[in-house]
Amino acid sequence: MKNLSRREILLSLGAAAALPALAKTGNVELGVCGSIENFDKALNYGFDYYEPAVAALSTLSDQDFSNFSKKVLGSRLRCKRFNSFIRTLMVVGPKVDKDALTAYMKSSLDRCRELGASVIAWGSAGSRNVPEGYSRDTAWEQIKTFLSYAGDVAGDRNLIVAIEPLRKQESNIINTGAEALRLVHEVNHPHVKMIIDYYHLRVEKEDPDILRKGREHIVHLHFANPAGRRWPHSEDEDPVYAEFFKTVKEVGYRGGLSIEGNGTFEADATASLDFFKRELS
C-alpha cells in the first residue's frame, strides 16, 4: 500500500469497516450462488464467498473476464466454489468429444482458479443425461472415464470436482447422494469428491444420514427451502431441517454451504444468513 496516499488508505479502510461481518459459523462458510452481476451484493451482505457458474464464466471475453477478476481480487470476497460446470458438451452418449471437453476444462478452470476456487460442482444435467435407448451401463462407465480425466485437469490446478446428485426431474442419472458416493469410490481419484444439495435430497426423499456415510468425501453443500426452492428463512419451513443440521454438526463438516434457490439479496439475504447462523451454532 506504500504507493497509496494517506487519504486513499483511510478511505479504503473506512469502506472495509462499513462492510458487515463475515457469515462463517463454526466450521461452515456461507455463500450464495448467482450471476457475476450480483457479486457486489454478496460482498455487501457479508457472505463468506460467492459461487458463480463455470459455464457462464467461460463465455466471457478476455477483457470482461479481466474486469471481473480485478473486481474479485480487489475485494475481500473470493469465488471459492463454482457450479454449472458444463452446459454445451456431452459426457455420455455417442458424441462425447474428450479433446473438446479437456480443452474446455483447462481454460475454464484456469479462470476459476484465478478467482480463488477450490471446489467445482458438477451437476450439469444436460451434460450427463442418458439418451433414450442408450445403455445405462455404458453411460455409467463414460461418466467414470470423464471424472477420472476431469480429476486430473482439476488436480493440476489444485481444485476438486464434486459430483452433485440432482432430482429425477432434472437428471436421469445420479439422483442421490448414495449414487454419487458409489461413483466417488469407483473413480477413486483424490480430486473427485461429492456435494449434497438439500433441495434435491428432500425431493428424492433421501435420508440425511448420507452425510454420515459420505462424510470423508462431501466437500460442499447447497441449500434451499424445498417448498418453492426458495432461500430459507425459518426453522419451521421444513420438518427435516433440524435433523439435517444436527447431522452436519455431528459429522464435523468443514466447508462451504451455498444458497441455491429463488430469492433476492434485498428480500432474503438477512433472514437466510440469520437462519443458518441459528442452525449451525
C-alpha positions, 0 to 999 in steps of 0.5 A: 500500500506504500504507493497509496496516499494517506487519504486513499488508505483511510478511505479504503479502510473506512469502506472495509469497516462499513462492510458487515461481518463475515457469515462463517459459523463454526466450521461452515462458510456461507455463500450464495450462488448467482450471476457475476452481476450480483457479486457486489451484493454478496460482498455487501451482505457479508457472505463468506464467498460467492459461487458463480457458474463455470459455464457462464464464466467461460463465455466471457471475453478476455477483457470482461473476464479481466474486469471481473477478476480485478473486481474479485481480487480487489475485494475481500470476497473470493469465488471459492466454489463454482457450479454449472460446470458444463452446459454445451458438451456431452459426457455420455452418449455417442458424441462425447468429444474428450479433446473438446471437453479437456480443452474446455476444462483447462481454460475454464478452470484456469479462470476459476482458479484465478478467482480463488476456487477450490471446489467445482460442482458438477451437476450439469444435467444436460451434460450427463443425461442418458439418451433414450435407448442408450445403455445405462451401463455404458453411460455409467462407465463414460461418466467414470472415464470423464471424472477420472480425466476431469480429476486430473485437469482439476488436480493440476490446478489444485481444485476438486470436482464434486459430483452433485446428485440432482432430482429425477426431474432434472437428471436421469442419472445420479439422483442421490447422494448414495449414487454419487458416493458409489461413483466417488469410490469407483473413480477413486481419484483424490480430486473427485469428491461429492456435494449434497444439495438439500433441495434435491435430497428432500425431493428424492426423499433421501435420508440425511444420514448420507452425510454420515456415510459420505462424510470423508468425501462431501466437500460442499453443500447447497441449500434451499427451502424445498417448498418453492426452492426458495432461500430459507428463512425459518426453522419451521419451513421444513420438518427435516431441517433440524435433523439435517443440521444436527447431522452436519454438526455431528459429522464435523463438516468443514466447508462451504454451504451455498444458497441455491434457490429463488430469492433476492439479496434485498428480500432474503439475504438477512433472514437466510444468513440469520437462519443458518447462523441459528442452525449451525451454532 
